[in-house]
Amino acid sequence: MASTQSPPSVFGSATYIAPDAIFQVTKNYLADSDPRKVNVGAGTYRDENGNPWILPSVRMAKEAIADAGHEYSPILGLKLFRDRAVKLAFQGMKAFDDNRIASCQSLSGTGALLLAGMALKKAESGITEVIITEPTWSNHELLFSSMGFNVSKLPYYKAGTFDFEGYIQALRSAPSGAAVVLHTCAHNPTGCDPSKEQWKEIAAVVQEKRLFPIFDSAYLGFNSGSYHDDAWAIRYFVDELGLEASICLSFAKSMGLYGERIGLVTFVTYSPDLTPTMESILENVQRATVSAPPFYGANIAATVLGTPEIAKQWAQDLVTMSSRIKSMRQKLYDELVRLETPGDWSHIVKQSGMFGYTGISPAQIVYLRDKYHVHMATTSRISIAGLNDSNVEHFAKGLDDAVRTIE
């Protein structure tokens, strides 16, 4: 008689992995039925009414490409998008004029970083270590460690500001020949960026130790309202110092194309002879992952970038979003001052970009969630875009109460 007992499962040794913390915050928020609930966890822009905002420039572009087809894009992505995105980021630089920029469309910034890491391995670069900041975007360590890189961390944040002395000292002690992930602007999660003088010191160490810079550029244009101004560090490293680098671009934030997952990975090389080689490698690693990137969203982005009237509207959209975020920073700070909330909260207005680092404790975060229905990351990072005129006082009141009640 045949046995009815099942054989041992091939998954018997598998270990449960906890849900991603940021996505869990949104899940908890959606399950919360309290009308006062506030979501300052997810890194997505919201308008003054707390709703998703389709940029006017994107609406214009969608109308312009209404008859776009639905065929596969090439493995490297839509060439029109790639060319226009490269021009946006690099026009005026010698590397652009010399044709020293290899590019590949990616699944937003995450995909750009993945392809950058895979290409470094495929190119036999000899890079085995990737250096990130502590703290940093939660996916950096997972991405690069999953590809087999050793991941080390540099101190970045201290007492509400960028810990430049700790960072630069640790960078000087980093192993030569490693890759270093640099947040081009709007550091995630702290909102603290180096000054131009500090960037120059960082670049000098990168150059001296022959570190390979990977610029995570998810917020260009979204930080200050000017794409050109936000890309200053890239121009300094690539144009003034002539360094090789990978620049990973995303249009999720700057065009509100979150679901379309439109990004670009680029490699700046020393020689135009290396450009086709690196593009062939990017094509190969793309084929090994998603095979062909999204077509429709790339058409939207290409149309925004390549149509003067729409590009002009996009420039205004960037100002609209960045200005509202700055305004909410100020309103939150003013309300905390009015409430005489214990502590110094000036870092809220000194930080920049979508995120702010409050510095409150995990226990205080739980208190905020349970009593005030405020949903935020356990790191104390908040998305300033989640605040608006109707909820900022409620958020500040909860923050004030949490700080006074929970030590």
Secondary structure, 3 states (H helix, E strand, C coil): CCCCCCCCCCCCCCCCCCCCHHHHHHHHHHHCCCCCCEECCCCCCECCCCCECCCHHHHHHHHHCCCCCCCCCCCCCCHHHHHHHHHHHHCCCHHHHCCCEEEEEEEHHHHHHHHHHHHHHHCCCCCCEEEEEECCCCHHHHHHHHCCCEEEEEECEECCEECHHHHHHHHHCCCCCCEEEEECCCCCCCCCCCCHHHHHHHHHHHHHCCCEEEEEECCCCCCCCCHHHHCHHHHHHHHHCCCCEEEEEECHHHHCCCCCCEEEEEEECCCHHHHHHHHHHHHHHHHCCCCCCCCHHHHHHHHHHHCHHHHHHHHHHHHHHHHHHHHHHHHHHHHHHHCCCCCCCCHHHHCCCCEEECCCCHHHHHHHHHHHCEECCCCCEEEHHHCCCCCHHHHHHHHHHHHHHCC
